[in-house]
Amino acid sequence: MKHCSKCGKSFPDAAKFCDTDGTALAESNAETQMNTPVSSSTATASPAVYQKIEFQSVPQNYPLRALIKFDDHAFRDFYPNDKLSGWIKLEAQADVRVREVSVVLCYQEQYTSQEKRREVTFMEDEDGRTYRDYDYITHDIVNFDTFLLRELPLVKEEIITGGTNKILQFDFIIPKNAVPNYSGKIIKAAWSVKVVAHLETGKIVLGESFFSVAVSPPGAFVQSGYYGTQTIKDEQRVKMRFLLPKLEYTEDGRIIGQLMVEPFEKLKLNGIDLRISWQEKVEVSGQKNSEDISSQIFKIAQNIELQSGKAASFDFEMPINSDGRPTRISPSGLNRSVCSIKARTDKKAWVKFGSSDSEVEAEIYLYNGNKK
């Protein structure tokens, strides 16, 4: 027998193409069984619960494996409430009894936390005598969390004969509260569909396929106004605020606005520097770790002199180029990413101790989707 990989219909060995959609038929020496599609489409409107789950290692020489193929283009972005559908091919290399095989929709994170440990080191004094010294050493710890959001049963209490295949269909609805994909320095997050076998020792992954989730601006931060915060010391020298039309942007968008500057002393500046900053924050068991990522610096003013008490404004337009780092908070609350726009004066005068420059920062909200 031959089979169509798209519609699943069976044809005699002499057939070459599917009579429904023209797909070339695949030859197989194994017997293939078609099953009724499983679906989670009834969950369209409801947000999902992010349930943390751990998978066991696949036993050596386990005879069952799974291949996953999405109906839609694998490289397109899926949005909340989109339908993700596809096919699963279960291949049995030998006879295997299964308690249950299911397909699951998963969100997974990798993030680096830090832990300080009191450790002993052995030192030598000037006379060559060895003594103990204690110090706190910071260690990086890479964490992996997987969250299960939907699970659909495929096979229950069945013996799958070796050399046979099962072709199964599935579809999920991307949850309303889906978190976007993320690719940073100490935080990475992705979505996947996994085929899981339920063993007595736990669940094992027979196959998985990744896809991207995008989230569009919600329209919640679209009020124009003056934004920004400064330290008390900075604001006593020069008050700065951003005049922005909104606070939510897409990763490939541009920020257009004005920087309002009101000095309380005469300022001679090489210029004013403008940049976008991403801060990744991780906190596990009270131990904090963070990483700052900055865009290139844009000069919005050069070689200027500002008079005390006389306000000035500077127009600017700058690209965002987030490169896969939208604003997000982990479902676990253990990690998050924050984006802000910053402006900093660059004074000509050199100061011996510390910096006499002033900075203003306004948090903005970035989204990786453009769907209306």
Secondary structure as UniProt FT lines:
FT   STRAND          2..3
FT   TURN            5..7
FT   STRAND          10..11
FT   TURN            13..14
FT   TURN            19..21
FT   STRAND          26..27
FT   STRAND          31..34
FT   STRAND          38..39
FT   HELIX           41..43
FT   STRAND          51..53
FT   TURN            60..61
FT   STRAND          64..70
FT   TURN            74..75
FT   STRAND          77..78
FT   TURN            80..81
FT   STRAND          83..92
FT   STRAND          96..124
FT   TURN            126..127
FT   STRAND          130..160
FT   TURN            162..163
FT   STRAND          164..173
FT   TURN            176..177
FT   STRAND          182..183
FT   STRAND          187..199
FT   TURN            200..201
FT   STRAND          202..213
FT   STRAND          225..227
FT   HELIX           232..237
FT   STRAND          238..244
FT   STRAND          248..250
FT   TURN            251..252
FT   STRAND          254..263
FT   STRAND          267..284
FT   TURN            285..286
FT   STRAND          287..294
FT   STRAND          298..306
FT   TURN            308..309
FT   STRAND          312..319
FT   STRAND          328..329
FT   TURN            331..332
FT   STRAND          335..347
FT   STRAND          359..367
//
